[in-house]
Amino acid sequence: MKLLVVEDEVKLAEYLRKGLTESGYVVEVAHDGIDGLHLAMEGGHDLIVLDSMLPGIDGLALLAALRKSKQTPVLMLTAKVHVDDRVRGLRNGADDYLTKPFAFSELTARIEVLLRRAAPRPDAAEPTVLRLADLEMDLLRRKAVRAGQRLDLTAKEFTLLALLLRRQGEVLSRTELAAQVWDMNFDSETNVVEVAIRRLRSKIDAPFERALLHTVRGMGYVLEARQP
Ligand code: CA
C-alpha cells in the first residue's frame, strides 16, 4: 500500500514518514502544495494524507484540482477546528478529517478504514482469513497463527506472507515480491527479498515439523504443503 503525505511542517512530515513506514506502508512525502499536486496527479497512491494549510497551493485547492480527475481517498489534516472548514473540506471531496494535534494510532486507524472502504470488493467473497495446512492468517485482525501458536511478524513480513498465502502453490519471483511488498523495482544489488524470506522462514517454518515456504531454484518462492 502506497501513501502520499503532503505536509509542510518538516518535522511532522518526517514523523509521519517514519511511523507509516514502520506500519508497513510505502510512503512518499511532499512539502508543499505544488509538489503534492504533481505527485498526486501522477497517481499510484492508495491514499493521500493532506495538510490543509500548505505553501504553494493550499490543501483545499489541491483537493479540488485532484478531484477533477482522481478519486484517490484523501484524509485531510487541519489545525482548524471550525465546523465550516470541515464541511468545506468534505464537500470538496475529502474522505475524512483529522484535527491536529492527533494521536498516531488514530491516524493509522482512519487510514485503515479508508483503505478498506476503497478496496475493490467485486464479490464480498474476497476472503479475509487465509489458510494453508495449519497456518492461518486473519487479515482484518492482522493475526497469523501456525499450529495454534501466534506468529510474531513485522508489518513487512505480514504483507509478504499474506501475498504468498493468497497465491499459494504459485511460484513468485523475487522481482514480483520486491515490487508488490516493497514497491521496489528489482535491483540485483539488494537482497532485501532473500533476507525477508529467511526471517520469515525462521518464524513460520523453523519451529514446526513441516516446511511450507519453499525455494524454487532460479525462479523464486512458493508457499505450499508438500507431501512428506
Ligand atoms: Ca501546514
Residues whose N, C-alpha, C, O or C-beta is under 5 A from the ligand:
A	BS01	CA	D8 E9 D51 M53 L54
